[in-house]
Amino acid sequence: MKLQITCKQATEFIVKRDEGKLSLKGRVLLWLHMGVCGFCKLFALQTKLIAKNSRHMHEHITDTLTDKDKEEMIARLEQQ
């Protein structure tokens, strides 16, 4: 069994891990890689921070389109 993965593979594993879709083997390989790669550790921290902050973005948006605005937008799109 190959015990080393590339940084590209590690970033894919990080995304899968955050989505809850990474196998046990993948988690072990990622853990081994992140033990020696500071760049991938930083990437993992950044993706967690982005996910945390983006969850709260929609809470502050209160404006919604009216039915009239939606109809106008659809009409403009159909004209193109």
ChimeraX commands (.cxc) that place a marker at each C-alpha (Angstrom):
marker #1 position 0.00,0.00,0.00 radius 0.5
marker #1 position 1.33,3.39,-1.00 radius 0.5
marker #1 position 1.60,5.61,2.09 radius 0.5
marker #1 position 2.29,8.92,0.40 radius 0.5
marker #1 position -0.15,11.12,-1.46 radius 0.5
marker #1 position 0.47,14.31,-3.41 radius 0.5
marker #1 position -0.73,17.73,-2.30 radius 0.5
marker #1 position -3.30,17.64,-5.09 radius 0.5
marker #1 position -4.68,14.37,-3.74 radius 0.5
marker #1 position -4.58,15.78,-0.21 radius 0.5
marker #1 position -6.69,18.79,-1.18 radius 0.5
marker #1 position -9.25,16.46,-2.78 radius 0.5
marker #1 position -9.24,14.35,0.40 radius 0.5
marker #1 position -9.72,17.46,2.55 radius 0.5
marker #1 position -12.82,18.43,0.60 radius 0.5
marker #1 position -14.18,14.88,0.78 radius 0.5
marker #1 position -13.44,14.75,4.52 radius 0.5
marker #1 position -15.31,18.00,5.11 radius 0.5
marker #1 position -18.28,16.57,3.21 radius 0.5
marker #1 position -18.12,13.36,5.24 radius 0.5
marker #1 position -17.26,11.26,2.19 radius 0.5
marker #1 position -13.68,10.18,2.90 radius 0.5
marker #1 position -12.92,6.53,3.56 radius 0.5
marker #1 position -10.91,5.29,6.52 radius 0.5
marker #1 position -7.93,4.63,4.22 radius 0.5
marker #1 position -8.24,8.16,2.84 radius 0.5
marker #1 position -8.37,9.66,6.33 radius 0.5
marker #1 position -5.22,7.77,7.32 radius 0.5
marker #1 position -3.36,8.83,4.16 radius 0.5
marker #1 position -4.47,12.44,4.69 radius 0.5
marker #1 position -3.39,12.35,8.34 radius 0.5
marker #1 position 0.06,11.07,7.33 radius 0.5
marker #1 position 0.41,13.72,4.62 radius 0.5
marker #1 position -0.70,16.57,6.85 radius 0.5
marker #1 position 1.84,15.47,9.42 radius 0.5
marker #1 position 4.60,16.60,7.08 radius 0.5
marker #1 position 2.94,19.22,4.84 radius 0.5
marker #1 position 2.27,22.63,6.32 radius 0.5
marker #1 position 0.72,23.91,3.09 radius 0.5
marker #1 position -2.04,21.30,3.15 radius 0.5
marker #1 position -2.63,21.97,6.86 radius 0.5
marker #1 position -3.10,25.63,5.99 radius 0.5
marker #1 position -5.45,24.73,3.14 radius 0.5
marker #1 position -7.54,22.60,5.53 radius 0.5
marker #1 position -7.78,25.47,8.03 radius 0.5
marker #1 position -8.72,27.94,5.30 radius 0.5
marker #1 position -11.48,25.72,3.91 radius 0.5
marker #1 position -12.95,25.30,7.39 radius 0.5
marker #1 position -12.87,29.07,7.92 radius 0.5
marker #1 position -14.52,29.72,4.56 radius 0.5
marker #1 position -17.25,27.16,5.26 radius 0.5
marker #1 position -17.89,28.60,8.73 radius 0.5
marker #1 position -18.14,32.16,7.45 radius 0.5
marker #1 position -20.24,31.32,4.41 radius 0.5
marker #1 position -22.89,29.60,6.56 radius 0.5
marker #1 position -23.58,32.92,8.26 radius 0.5
marker #1 position -23.65,35.03,5.10 radius 0.5
marker #1 position -27.22,34.17,4.21 radius 0.5
marker #1 position -28.52,35.08,7.65 radius 0.5
marker #1 position -27.86,38.76,7.01 radius 0.5
marker #1 position -29.59,38.94,3.64 radius 0.5
marker #1 position -33.16,40.12,4.07 radius 0.5
marker #1 position -33.93,41.46,0.61 radius 0.5
marker #1 position -35.87,39.18,-1.68 radius 0.5
marker #1 position -37.17,39.68,-5.16 radius 0.5
marker #1 position -40.82,40.51,-5.56 radius 0.5
marker #1 position -42.94,38.49,-7.96 radius 0.5
marker #1 position -42.92,41.46,-10.34 radius 0.5
marker #1 position -39.09,41.62,-10.23 radius 0.5
marker #1 position -38.90,37.89,-10.94 radius 0.5
marker #1 position -41.26,38.18,-13.91 radius 0.5
marker #1 position -39.23,41.09,-15.33 radius 0.5
marker #1 position -36.01,39.14,-14.95 radius 0.5
marker #1 position -37.48,36.11,-16.71 radius 0.5
marker #1 position -38.77,38.30,-19.53 radius 0.5
marker #1 position -35.35,39.89,-20.01 radius 0.5
marker #1 position -33.64,36.50,-20.08 radius 0.5
marker #1 position -36.10,35.19,-22.63 radius 0.5
marker #1 position -35.42,38.18,-24.89 radius 0.5
marker #1 position -31.73,37.33,-25.13 radius 0.5
marker link #1:1,2 radius 0.2
marker link #1:2,3 radius 0.2
marker link #1:3,4 radius 0.2
marker link #1:4,5 radius 0.2
marker link #1:5,6 radius 0.2
marker link #1:6,7 radius 0.2
marker link #1:7,8 radius 0.2
marker link #1:8,9 radius 0.2
marker link #1:9,10 radius 0.2
marker link #1:10,11 radius 0.2
marker link #1:11,12 radius 0.2
marker link #1:12,13 radius 0.2
marker link #1:13,14 radius 0.2
marker link #1:14,15 radius 0.2
marker link #1:15,16 radius 0.2
marker link #1:16,17 radius 0.2
marker link #1:17,18 radius 0.2
marker link #1:18,19 radius 0.2
marker link #1:19,20 radius 0.2
marker link #1:20,21 radius 0.2
marker link #1:21,22 radius 0.2
marker link #1:22,23 radius 0.2
marker link #1:23,24 radius 0.2
marker link #1:24,25 radius 0.2
marker link #1:25,26 radius 0.2
marker link #1:26,27 radius 0.2
marker link #1:27,28 radius 0.2
marker link #1:28,29 radius 0.2
marker link #1:29,30 radius 0.2
marker link #1:30,31 radius 0.2
marker link #1:31,32 radius 0.2
marker link #1:32,33 radius 0.2
marker link #1:33,34 radius 0.2
marker link #1:34,35 radius 0.2
marker link #1:35,36 radius 0.2
marker link #1:36,37 radius 0.2
marker link #1:37,38 radius 0.2
marker link #1:38,39 radius 0.2
marker link #1:39,40 radius 0.2
marker link #1:40,41 radius 0.2
marker link #1:41,42 radius 0.2
marker link #1:42,43 radius 0.2
marker link #1:43,44 radius 0.2
marker link #1:44,45 radius 0.2
marker link #1:45,46 radius 0.2
marker link #1:46,47 radius 0.2
marker link #1:47,48 radius 0.2
marker link #1:48,49 radius 0.2
marker link #1:49,50 radius 0.2
marker link #1:50,51 radius 0.2
marker link #1:51,52 radius 0.2
marker link #1:52,53 radius 0.2
marker link #1:53,54 radius 0.2
marker link #1:54,55 radius 0.2
marker link #1:55,56 radius 0.2
marker link #1:56,57 radius 0.2
marker link #1:57,58 radius 0.2
marker link #1:58,59 radius 0.2
marker link #1:59,60 radius 0.2
marker link #1:60,61 radius 0.2
marker link #1:61,62 radius 0.2
marker link #1:62,63 radius 0.2
marker link #1:63,64 radius 0.2
marker link #1:64,65 radius 0.2
marker link #1:65,66 radius 0.2
marker link #1:66,67 radius 0.2
marker link #1:67,68 radius 0.2
marker link #1:68,69 radius 0.2
marker link #1:69,70 radius 0.2
marker link #1:70,71 radius 0.2
marker link #1:71,72 radius 0.2
marker link #1:72,73 radius 0.2
marker link #1:73,74 radius 0.2
marker link #1:74,75 radius 0.2
marker link #1:75,76 radius 0.2
marker link #1:76,77 radius 0.2
marker link #1:77,78 radius 0.2
marker link #1:78,79 radius 0.2
marker link #1:79,80 radius 0.2
view
